[in-house]
């Protein structure tokens, strides 16, 4: 498997540059899930919601290649 290209930015630079943008995305996702919670109807069996919740778990598992694994989900 080929090695990923080196990131020319330090980890701190990446956080400095992209934190606010990604914080906004997380807030948008939280608002989406809140709207589902407030809405009427049972969506517990909805494959889209189940997949989204699984994707969030992948984001938090600390393992590499999160983007690839979420796409494969």
C-alpha positions as CSV (number, residue, x, y, z in Angstrom):
1,X,0.0,0.0,0.0
2,X,1.5,3.4,-1.0
3,X,2.3,5.8,1.8
4,X,0.1,8.9,2.1
5,X,1.7,12.1,1.0
6,X,3.5,14.0,3.7
7,X,1.5,16.9,5.2
8,X,3.5,20.1,4.8
9,X,1.6,21.6,7.8
10,X,2.3,20.8,11.4
11,X,-0.6,19.4,13.5
12,X,-0.9,22.8,15.1
13,X,-1.1,24.5,11.7
14,X,-3.8,22.1,10.6
15,X,-5.8,22.9,13.7
16,X,-5.2,26.6,13.4
17,X,-6.3,26.6,9.8
18,X,-9.3,24.2,9.9
19,X,-10.7,24.1,13.4
20,X,-13.5,26.7,13.0
21,X,-14.7,25.2,9.7
22,X,-14.9,21.7,11.2
23,X,-16.5,22.9,14.4
24,X,-19.3,24.4,12.3
25,X,-19.7,21.0,10.6
26,X,-20.0,19.2,13.9
27,X,-22.6,21.8,15.1
28,X,-24.6,21.3,11.9
29,X,-24.6,17.5,12.5
30,X,-25.7,18.0,16.1
31,X,-28.5,20.3,15.0
32,X,-29.6,17.7,12.4
33,X,-29.7,14.9,15.1
34,X,-31.6,17.3,17.4
35,X,-34.2,17.9,14.7
36,X,-34.7,14.2,14.3
37,X,-35.1,13.8,18.1
38,X,-37.8,16.5,18.1
39,X,-39.7,15.2,15.0
40,X,-42.6,12.8,15.2
41,X,-42.2,9.3,14.0
42,X,-40.0,6.3,14.6
43,X,-36.8,6.2,12.5
44,X,-34.9,3.7,14.7
45,X,-34.8,1.3,11.7
46,X,-33.7,3.9,9.1
47,X,-30.5,2.7,7.5
48,X,-29.3,6.2,6.8
49,X,-29.5,7.3,10.5
50,X,-27.9,4.0,11.6
51,X,-25.1,4.5,9.1
52,X,-24.6,8.1,10.2
53,X,-24.4,7.0,13.9
54,X,-21.9,4.3,12.9
55,X,-19.8,6.9,11.0
56,X,-19.6,9.1,14.1
57,X,-18.4,6.1,16.1
58,X,-15.6,5.6,13.5
59,X,-14.6,9.2,13.8
60,X,-14.0,8.7,17.5
61,X,-12.3,5.3,17.5
62,X,-8.8,6.7,17.1
63,X,-7.8,4.4,14.3
64,X,-6.2,5.6,11.1
65,X,-7.9,6.2,7.7
66,X,-11.1,7.4,9.1
67,X,-12.2,9.1,5.9
68,X,-11.7,5.9,3.9
69,X,-13.5,3.8,6.5
70,X,-16.5,6.2,6.6
71,X,-16.7,6.2,2.8
72,X,-16.6,2.4,2.8
73,X,-19.4,2.4,5.3
